[in-house]
Amino acid sequence: MNIGSYKIDGFASLAPMAGAADRAFREICRSFGAAMVTGELASAKGISRMDKKSQLLLQVSPAERPMSVQLFGCEPEVMAQSAQIAMQYEPDFLDINMGCPAPKVTAGGGGSSLMKDPALCGEIVRAVCEVSKVPVTVKIRKGWDENTVTAVEVAGICEKNGAAAIAIHGRTREQMYSGQADWDIIKQVKRTVSIPVIGNGDITTAEKAGRMLEYTGCDMVMVGRGALGNPWIFSEIGALLGHGAVLPPPSIEEKMLLLRRQAALTCEYKGEYTAMREIRKHITWYIKGMRGAAALRGLAGTVKTMDELDLLIKQVLLSQIKGE
Ligand SMILES: Cc1cc2nc3c(=O)[nH]c(=O)nc-3n(C[C@H](O)[C@H](O)[C@H](O)COP(=O)(O)O)c2cc1C
């Protein structure tokens, strides 16, 4: 599939996930075969004000490429200004967030709130495309609520104004992350536009990825929560859809090794203090479904150093052997 003139190989990309899919996790997902990754949403206003924290979110490491940097906001001029600043970080793509349901984003008129104003969506895409040196993509939702299902209209307007691809999450803002994603809306968007469409929502197995591609006709799928604690999903999707192979699930030892690798990378990028606080939720994702996971989750919440993580990993491995 091509996004603009950029060729993307693979069937599945990693969804942007603020507070979860950081540089360490994105690099790991790329190493497991994610076709591309998207950064955590960055405030256009913050970037334009030269706010350090917002600008940090624009950084792209070589191991992440191809990577898209995601901007949110609702003022075309501010979005364009932030896009211009983002260019200095040399992303492979710029992505515009029209799907975030968080009140602190929608209250300011950004994220999924834009799904209520298709004309403004068009203005934003045009303004960003005018200054961007890389293809501009847009991530949308089904709509604001069941009475405001605007995905097809918004996708068409985005395409007309220069978007190079559309990612669509098949839920309304009202649904947040609950219920089931509507794959029919993905199918409708795919039928409407001629730029690539990336389908998103509820891909938790390789088999589901295949089903979404087949059912909706979309060009690629995007995996969010299904990749947390489970970057193997990308190699499983590649094996199944590439040559019909079903890979064996990762062993507990493999899971613990990868958790450790992710923690070490996070320490390298953020320092041990911050890294260990942020890795706690990843521990719970890596141990999900294991014997004694509830008790281990309690322990995960207290980990403060790599040494403590190593102890916890030992305990996980022992408890599985002993059958505790
Ligand atoms: C913790 C978390 C953070 C997220 N942050 C973002 C974000 O920064 N930008 C964005 O466009 N979507 C964000 N999303 C939405 C996901 O990209 C994705 O659309 C959604 O999780 C549905 O896909 P899934 O069913 O595969 O998880 C976030 C989702 C989660 C769970």
The ligand as a Gaussian input file, in Angstrom:
#p B3LYP/6-31G(d) Opt

LIG

0 1
 C       -4.552000       4.165000      26.253000
 C       -5.040000       4.651000      24.912000
 C       -4.535000       5.836000      24.401000
 C       -4.956000       6.300000      23.146000
 N       -4.398000       7.441000      22.632000
 C       -4.719000       7.829000      21.359000
 C       -4.032000       8.922000      20.733000
 O       -3.118000       9.543000      21.295000
 N       -4.426000       9.267000      19.478000
 C       -5.413000       8.595000      18.800000
 O       -5.729000       8.936000      17.658000
 N       -6.059000       7.544000      19.371000
 C       -5.712000       7.147000      20.604000
 N       -6.313000       6.035000      21.149000
 C       -7.286000       5.251000      20.338000
 C       -6.577000       4.100000      19.608000
 O       -5.659000       4.609000      18.669000
 C       -7.600000       3.196000      18.877000
 O       -8.309000       3.975000      17.943000
 C       -8.613000       2.541000      19.815000
 O       -7.964000       2.013000      20.956000
 C       -9.402000       1.428000      19.097000
 O       -8.534000       0.422000      18.625000
 P       -8.358000      -0.993000      19.411000
 O       -9.738000      -1.587000      19.554000
 O       -7.448000      -1.795000      18.530000
 O       -7.770000      -0.668000      20.746000
 C       -5.937000       5.574000      22.405000
 C       -6.437000       4.384000      22.938000
 C       -6.004000       3.908000      24.162000
 C       -6.563000       2.604000      24.689000

